[in-house]
Amino acid sequence: MKDKSVLPILKWVGGKRQLLPEIRKYIPKDYEIYYEPFVGGGAVLFDLQPSKAVINDVNSELINLYKVVKYNVEELITDLKKHKNQADYFYKIRSWDRDAAYYRNLSDVERASRIIYLNKTCYNGLFRVNQAGQFNSPFGRYKNPNIVNEITLRAVSKYFNEAEIIFKNTDFEEAVKGIEKNAFVYFDPPYDPVSYSANFTGYSKGGFDRNEQIRLKKLCDRLDGMGVKFLLSNAATDFILDLYRDYKIEIIQAKRAINSKGDARGEVDEVLVRNYE
């Protein structure tokens, strides 16, 4: 029985909550273990609540947060309660990762608490880091941000402890090493940009360019050759449509803020690519 309180902890760019009704249509009925190599905010994971899963993200702060929610949720809730919704306090907490020595001395709980606090109080809930890997979203000036969502945090912790979940913080190819035929993989990589202004890859330092998209497609080909089922989300650009032309492609509509200007928010075409009926 799924727990409806198991929901994303963070607001995440490209999060899939609004697309879940479409995604659910294409989830295979039978699989033994679920893989999500770009877990991000985890909307699909938390909707499916598989009993066995391998989840991965290249963002080490995110994976640290999920581990803390599993193992130290009460300490995390206590630490979150100390935070203040004030600009000067926000910038002080944000600056912690500018001092490498100081940041290394933070506990896992303190780092997880910081990420939730910054996510709930920064502008547009945008998790963004610069090339040095430092959080750089500005203060959001919200009246009553929900910094301490105890119900969701405890529900996710309970799910993480009752299911068999392996947490990884590595490259997407490494994340599926050892995969077997009875698995199902959902890929939600950083999207191919629909325009230059939409080229947002600031979830982690580095980025995800078209060479990475091609490397991901080759991984999909290898999984297909093994008989592993995969479902992949991406933008419906000509590049992606051509890249995955040998697979089943569904075009769906998503409401996206495709850049920082309000008038650029609207419906954009996305694709769901799969290798099964």
N, C-alpha and C positions, 0 to 999 in steps of 0.2 A: 504493500500500500504506500503510495507516494505521500510525502509530507508537503503540504502546500506552503509551509513556512520556509522551506528550503529554496532560497532565492539568491540572486547575485548580491554579494557584499559591497562591491564597488560599481560605480557607474563607469562604463568602459566604452571608448570610442569604437564604433562598429559592433557594439553589443547586439545580441540576437533576440532580445526579449520580444520585440514587436513582430519578428518573423517566425516565431515558434509555430504558429498554426500552419504555415507553409512547410516548414522544415519537418514537422511531425508526419506529414503525408508521405515522406520519402524515407523514414527510418525503417530499416529492415525489421521483420518480426522476430527473427531468431539470430542471436549471436551470444557468445559466451563471455566475451570481454570487450569493453569499449575503450577506444583510444582517442584522445584529443590532443594533438601535438601543439596546437596554438590555443590553449584553453582560455586565456584572457579573463573576462568577467564570469565565464562559466555558465551562461544562460542555458545552453543546450544540455550540458552536464547536469545542472540542477533540475531541469525539466524532466530529463529521462531517469535520473537517479539510478544508474546501473549498479548492480551488486558487485561487479568487478570492473575496475577501470585503471588505465594508465593515463595520467594527465601531465602535460608538459607545458612550459612556457620559457622562453629565453629571458624573460624579465625575472631576475632573482628576487626582487622585492615582493613580487606577486606570489611566487612559490613559497617564500618565507611566510607570508601572510597566511596562506592556506595551511601550512604546517602548524603555525601558532594556533589557528582556529581549531585544528584537530586536537592538539596536545595541551594547550594552555588558554582555553577560551575564557575562563573566569578571570585570570590575570589580565588578559587583553581588555575585557570589559571594564575592569577596575582602572586600568591605565587610561582608557579612552575618556573616562569621566573627568579627568583633570584638565582636558583641553578647553580652550576659550575661543569663542567666535569673534575674534578681534584681529584687525589687520596687522598691528605691530607684532602680536603673538604669532600669527600665521607666518609672517616673513621670518621670524626668529626660528620657528620649527622647520620651515622650508630650507633655511640656510645650513642646517646641520650637515647635509651631505657635501657642503663646500669645504669642510674641514675633515680630511680623510682620517686623521688620527682620532678625532672625537667620534666620528661616525663608527669606526671599528669597535669602539668601546660600548656602543649601544647594545642592549640585549635584543634578542629576536622579538620579544614582546614589544619593546619600545619602538623598534623599526616597523613592526606591523601596525601598531597604534598610530604612528606618524603617517603611514600611507593612507589609512582609513580617514584620519582627520583631514589631511590635505585634500583627498578626493572629495570629501563631503563639503568642504568649505572653499575650494578653489573655483575659479571662473568656469562655468559650464560643466563642472565635474570632469574636467579633461585631464587624464593622466598623460603627462607629456614630459619628456626629458630632453636635455640638449645633447650635443655630441660627447660631452664629458660624462653623460649618464646622470646629470643633476636635474632634479625636479624643477621645472621652471614655469608652471602655470601661475597666473596672478590670483590674488584674493578675490573671492566671488561676491562678497557683501550680501549674503543671504540672511534673512531675519532669523529663521529658526531651522538651521540645517540639522538633519537627523544623524548626529555624530555617533550616538551609541544606540544601535538597533539590536537590543539584547535578544529579542525573539528570533530574528534571522541568524544572528551569530551562534546562538545555542542550537538552533535547528540544523545549521550546516555542520557544526561540530558533531552533533549526534549522527548525522548521515555519514560523515567522514569516518567515524569510529565503528559504525555498524557495517559499512561496506568494506570491501577489500580494494583499497586505492593506493596506487604507487604514484608518488609525486616526483617529477623529474624537472631539472632546470638545465636544458641542453638544446642542441640543434634538433630541428624537426626530424631529420633522418635518424639520428641517434635515438630519438624518442620511440621509434617503432622497431628498434632492433629486437630480434627474437620473436616477432609477431607470427602468429599461426593462422591457419585458414578460418578458424571459427571466430575470428575477431571482426569488429566493425570499426572503421576509422572515420571520424568527422574532422575535416580540415577547415579551419577558418583563418587563413593567413591574412596579413596586411594586404589590402586590396590593390590591384593594379589601378593607378590613378585615372579618373575620368577626365581630369584636366590638370594643368600644372599647379593651380591653386589648391587642388584637392590632394596633392601629393603629401599626405601626412603619414610619416612612419616613425613618429616619436614615442612609441610605446617602450622602446629600449634604445640604448645607444647603438649606432650602426645603421640599420635600415633594411629595406626589403625591395630590391630592384627587380628588373625583368629577368636578369640572370637567375635570381632566386626563384622567381615564378617558374622558369624553365626547369630548374633543379627539382622543384616540387612536383611538376608534371611528370618528370622521369620517375620519381618515386611512386606516383600513382600508377604509372605503367608497370612498375615492378610488382606492386601490390596486386594489380589486376592479373598479372601473369601467375601469381601465387593462388589466385582464387579468393583473395581478401576483398570484402566489400568496402567501398569508400564513398563518402558524400563530401562534396567540397563547395564552399561558398566563395564567390568573388564578384567583382564588378563586371557588368556585361560590356566590356570594351571589345573592340574588334580583335585585339591581341589575344584576350582570354578565349573568346568564341572560336578563334582559329586554333589556338593551342589545344583545346579540348574537343575538337570537332569529331573525334572518333568515339566520344562517349555520349550518354544521354544528357541533354541540357534542358533545363526548365528556366525560363526567364520570369522573374518575380519582381514586384515593385516594393521598394522600401523607402520610407521617409527618412531622409538623411540631411544633416547639416553639412553640406558638401564644402563649405568653407566658413570662415568666421562671421560673414555678413548674413544678417537675418534674411535678406531677400534671396539668398542662395540656398535656402532650405526648401526642400520639396521632394517629390517622388523621383527616384532614380532606378534604373534597371539594374538588377543583380541577377546572378546565375546560381543555380544549384546543379552541380555536375555529379553524375553517379555512374557506376559500372554494373548495375543490376536492374532487374525489372521492378 
